[in-house]
Amino acid sequence: MENTQTLDILKQAFLMEKKGKRLYDTAAEQATDERVKAFFNELAEDETQHMEILALQFRATAQNGHFSDIKQDDDAQDSSD
């Protein structure tokens, strides 16, 4: 797959995650039950994490022509906590 095609797919995936986050944020804001609100807030946070991963891969592919090693990046984050 060409880098241009990979970047296009990553961009579309990012936008889909962003749309999902907006949906979950709205659902959480409108929820009256605290358990429902917490559930949708958790889903929104998941989408935020997905967006961060996609952004990382977009930058890596744009700069280096290949994906970053996510596992290695996760290990670095775990050790900094």
N, C-alpha and C positions, 0 to 999 in steps of 0.2 A: 504494500500500500504506500502510495506517495505521501510525503509529509503534508502537502497541501490538503489532501483528502483526510488525513488523520487529524489535522488541525480543525478542519470543518466539522468533523464528527465530534471532536472534543468540545467545540464551541456550541454545537446543537445540544449536546448532553448537558453542558453547563446551564444553558437557557431552560432546559426542561426541569432541571433540579431547582432552579430559581423560581420557576412557575409553581412547582410543587411546594416550595417553602412558603410562598405567598398564600397558597391555598390553606396550608396547615396553620399559618399565623392567623389568618382570618377566622378559621374554625376555632382556634384557641380563644381568640378575642370574643367570639360570639357564644362560646360555651358557658353555661351557667353551672354545670356540675364540675367541681374541682378535679375529679378523676379524668373527666373528658378533656378538660383544659390541659392537664398535665400530659395526657396521652398525645394530644396534637402538638404541644410544645416540644415533646421529645421527638416526634416525627420531623418537626421543623429543624431541630438541631441536627438530626441525621442528614437532612438535605444540605445544611450548611457544611457539614463535614465532607459530603460528597462534592460540593462545589469547590472546597479547598483542594481536594485531591485532583479534581479535573483541572483546576487552575495550575496546580503544580505540574501536571503532565503536559498541559498546553505550553507552559513556559519552557519546560525541558525539551519538548519536541521542537519548538520554535528556535531555541538557542543551540541545541546540540544535535538535533535530528533524530532523537530517540527518547523513549520514556525514561523516567527516573525510577530507581528501585524503591518502591513504596515501603517495603518491609524494612529496609535500612533506615529510611526516614522515620518510620514509626518507632524503631528502636531508639533513635536519637531523641525523639520527643519523650519517650518513656523514661529515659535516663535523666532528662532535665526536670522532670516533675518532682 
